[in-house]
Amino acid sequence: MAEPSTQVTHNPDRLLPIANISRIMKQALPGNAKVAKEAKDCIQECVTEFIGFITSEASDRLAKDDRKTITGNDIIDSMRALGFNDYLAFLQVFLEKRRRALKGAPTAKRRKK
């Protein structure tokens, strides 16, 4: 089996869009800071791999429970199981805010075909 970095290099379609990653990186830096392409590429591979790692753990949990839809709680549980405890409080607050925002938002009308 090839190493993960080789797999990513051979399948660029599975990487997150570099424009989104660049925007997030720039938001975390002072206005006059610049990010080298090599750094963007490195982060692109890392975040793609991280999301795949967490999602894979959540998918394994769903298979055990005979479910098909990954929820926010599944992601939090997966991160806890994988030892990412430092991020749990932030994610739980975010998830609760998102749920409240969606609860108050009007539902979209379905298109007629």
C-alpha positions in Angstrom: 0.0 0.0 0.0 1.3 3.5 -0.8 2.0 6.1 1.8 -0.8 8.6 2.4 1.1 11.5 0.9 1.6 9.5 -2.3 -2.1 8.6 -2.5 -3.1 12.3 -2.1 -0.6 13.4 -4.8 -2.0 10.8 -7.2 -5.6 11.8 -6.5 -5.8 15.6 -6.5 -9.6 15.5 -7.0 -9.9 14.4 -3.4 -8.2 17.4 -1.9 -10.1 20.3 -0.5 -10.1 23.4 -2.7 -6.9 25.4 -2.3 -8.8 28.8 -2.5 -10.8 27.9 0.6 -7.7 26.8 2.5 -5.9 30.0 1.5 -8.7 32.1 2.7 -8.8 30.4 6.1 -5.1 30.7 6.5 -5.1 34.4 5.6 -7.8 35.1 8.2 -5.6 33.6 10.9 -2.6 35.8 9.9 -1.8 39.5 10.1 -2.9 41.5 7.1 0.7 41.9 5.8 1.6 38.2 6.1 2.0 36.1 3.0 1.7 32.3 2.7 4.0 30.4 0.3 2.4 28.0 -2.1 4.3 25.1 -0.5 2.7 25.9 2.8 -0.8 26.0 1.3 -0.2 22.7 -0.4 1.0 21.1 2.8 -2.0 22.4 4.8 -4.3 21.3 1.9 -3.0 17.7 2.2 -3.1 17.8 6.0 -6.7 19.1 6.4 -7.9 16.7 3.7 -6.3 13.8 5.5 -7.6 15.0 8.9 -11.2 15.2 7.7 -10.9 11.8 6.1 -9.5 10.4 9.4 -12.4 11.8 11.5 -15.0 10.8 8.9 -13.7 7.3 8.7 -14.0 6.9 12.4 -17.6 8.2 12.3 -18.4 5.9 9.4 -17.2 2.9 11.4 -19.5 3.9 14.3 -22.4 4.3 11.9 -21.8 0.8 10.5 -21.9 -0.6 14.0 -25.2 1.2 14.7 -26.7 0.3 11.3 -27.1 4.0 10.4 -26.3 5.9 7.2 -26.2 9.6 8.2 -23.2 11.1 10.0 -24.4 13.8 12.5 -22.5 16.5 14.3 -22.6 14.4 17.4 -21.0 11.5 15.5 -18.1 13.8 14.6 -17.7 15.0 18.2 -17.8 11.3 19.4 -15.2 10.3 16.8 -12.9 13.2 17.8 -13.2 12.1 21.4 -12.5 8.5 20.6 -9.4 9.6 18.6 -8.1 11.7 21.4 -8.9 15.2 20.1 -10.3 16.3 23.5 -8.9 19.8 23.3 -11.3 20.7 20.5 -14.5 19.2 21.9 -15.7 22.1 24.0 -15.3 24.5 21.0 -17.1 22.0 18.6 -19.9 21.4 21.0 -20.5 25.2 21.3 -20.4 25.6 17.5 -22.8 22.7 17.0 -25.3 24.1 19.5 -25.1 27.6 17.9 -25.6 26.0 14.4 -28.6 24.1 15.6 -30.2 27.2 17.1 -29.5 29.1 13.9 -31.1 26.4 11.8 -34.1 26.1 14.1 -34.9 29.8 13.6 -34.2 29.8 9.8 -37.1 29.4 7.4 -37.1 26.0 5.6 -36.4 26.0 1.9 -39.3 25.2 -0.4 -38.9 22.2 -2.5 -38.7 22.7 -6.3 -41.4 21.3 -8.4 -40.3 19.1 -11.2 
